[in-house]
Amino acid sequence: MNLPHVEFSCSLDRVRHLLRMRHGLDVSCYSESFLAQTIETRRQVTAGETLADYLDQLAENPAEAEEFADSLRISYSKFFRNPITFALLEQWILPSFLREAEKNGPSEIRVWSAGCAAGQEAYSIAILLDQMTVVSGKPLPYRIFGTDWSEACLALARNAVYSTEAVENVRWRQLREYFVGQGSSMAIASKLRTRVDFSLYDLLDKDASVPPASIYGGFNLVFCSNVLLYYRPEKQRFILDRLWRSLASGGFLVTDETERQIVESAGGFDNVAMPTALFQKNFSSHG
Ligand SMILES: C[S@@+](CC[C@H](N)C(=O)[O-])C[C@H]1O[C@@H](n2cnc3c(N)ncnc32)[C@H](O)[C@@H]1O
């Protein structure tokens, strides 16, 4: 649907206003493009002929407002979702943690998957850390925290049973070592489950700067991928500032490649492996 910008901005204002007034839903944190895309998808699904038809439906039908809100909660994920980034972590970043530990004595490696969905990202990094510990023969203490604002996602993460599609990037040896078949699904082996701590945490919560379960920040590696892109610029900066503060000096941040520009323009991070979205915390450009 190609609408003049002014008309479209008015429609977005109307959607935000009516969802708040009639249904108590606040969608003001989301980016305009994400809201616009969701409106258009819902218009097509509900067979609304025009934007105005759909907005009338949204105003009058609480069930549609609920459907609309549901469409904003995107929780798609898979193991090793971006294989190149995970290859860099496996071959470069994680071994550098090990070398650091050998030089300065073992200290706990702390990883945070922020917006962890059903835990696919957190378990992917747990697999790599466990493999590295086994291969090196040196015990390396590590803790992985997975957080999400959705209890439903966290319940799935703790249950740790996945479709074959979710594990299609997992290597055969990793599947054998870290998963057990459960009917047509794959369940995470118990030795890996205990390595990840899942808890409820809203990245936009003004009162909790790090996940309470993690006690304090000091993370060596933080994932926040496929989260920033849904938010409007002030909220993206708020989240990035929070992640920056949660990282230990020299710590790394991973986002999705589609979010690279958001991180670059916020400052505070150096892109260390173009064209991936692997960043290292810096002190020079953080405002
Ligand atoms: C599209 S999934 C991405 C999952 C995973 N990071 C990945 O890249 O595959 C986005 C996840 O972020 C969560 N999320 C979105 N906004 C959040 C917020 N403000 N606080 C915590 N979690 C959030 C959603 O519930 C969802 O599970």
Ligand as a Chemical Component Dictionary entry (heavy atoms), coordinates in Angstrom:
data_LIG
# 
_chem_comp.id                   LIG 
_chem_comp.type                 NON-POLYMER 
_chem_comp.pdbx_formal_charge   0 
_chem_comp.three_letter_code    LIG 
# 
loop_
_chem_comp_atom.comp_id 
_chem_comp_atom.atom_id 
_chem_comp_atom.alt_atom_id 
_chem_comp_atom.type_symbol 
_chem_comp_atom.charge 
_chem_comp_atom.model_Cartn_x 
_chem_comp_atom.model_Cartn_y 
_chem_comp_atom.model_Cartn_z 
_chem_comp_atom.pdbx_ordinal 
LIG C1  C1  C 0  12.799 -12.271 16.955 1  
LIG S1  S1  S 1  13.185 -12.914 18.532 2  
LIG C2  C2  C 0  14.944 -13.068 18.385 3  
LIG C3  C3  C 0  15.500 -14.211 19.184 4  
LIG C4  C4  C 0  17.025 -14.373 19.098 5  
LIG N1  N1  N 0  17.692 -13.285 19.751 6  
LIG C5  C5  C 0  17.480 -14.500 17.672 7  
LIG O1  O1  O 0  18.133 -13.601 17.141 8  
LIG O2  O2  O -1 17.162 -15.526 17.060 9  
LIG C6  C6  C 0  13.026 -11.468 19.575 10 
LIG C7  C7  C 0  12.861 -11.825 21.042 11 
LIG O3  O3  O 0  13.082 -10.633 21.803 12 
LIG C8  C8  C 0  12.098 -10.546 22.809 13 
LIG N2  N2  N 0  11.947 -9.119  23.167 14 
LIG C9  C9  C 0  11.472 -8.120  22.388 15 
LIG N3  N3  N 0  11.449 -6.976  23.078 16 
LIG C10 C10 C 0  11.941 -7.248  24.315 17 
LIG C11 C11 C 0  12.167 -6.457  25.475 18 
LIG N4  N4  N 0  11.852 -5.167  25.508 19 
LIG N5  N5  N 0  12.691 -7.060  26.564 20 
LIG C12 C12 C 0  12.979 -8.386  26.539 21 
LIG N6  N6  N 0  12.772 -9.178  25.482 22 
LIG C13 C13 C 0  12.265 -8.613  24.373 23 
LIG C14 C14 C 0  10.857 -11.167 22.194 24 
LIG O4  O4  O 0  9.946  -11.625 23.182 25 
LIG C15 C15 C 0  11.449 -12.300 21.365 26 
LIG O5  O5  O 0  11.517 -13.493 22.085 27 
# 
loop_
_chem_comp_bond.comp_id 
_chem_comp_bond.atom_id_1 
_chem_comp_bond.atom_id_2 
_chem_comp_bond.value_order 
_chem_comp_bond.pdbx_ordinal 
LIG C1  S1  SING 1  
LIG S1  C2  SING 2  
LIG S1  C6  SING 3  
LIG C2  C3  SING 4  
LIG C3  C4  SING 5  
LIG C4  N1  SING 6  
LIG C4  C5  SING 7  
LIG C5  O1  DOUB 8  
LIG C5  O2  SING 9  
LIG C6  C7  SING 10 
LIG C7  O3  SING 11 
LIG C7  C15 SING 12 
LIG O3  C8  SING 13 
LIG C8  N2  SING 14 
LIG C8  C14 SING 15 
LIG N2  C9  SING 16 
LIG N2  C13 SING 17 
LIG C9  N3  DOUB 18 
LIG N3  C10 SING 19 
LIG C10 C11 SING 20 
LIG C10 C13 DOUB 21 
LIG C11 N4  SING 22 
LIG C11 N5  DOUB 23 
LIG N5  C12 SING 24 
LIG C12 N6  DOUB 25 
LIG N6  C13 SING 26 
LIG C14 O4  SING 27 
LIG C14 C15 SING 28 
LIG C15 O5  SING 29 
# 
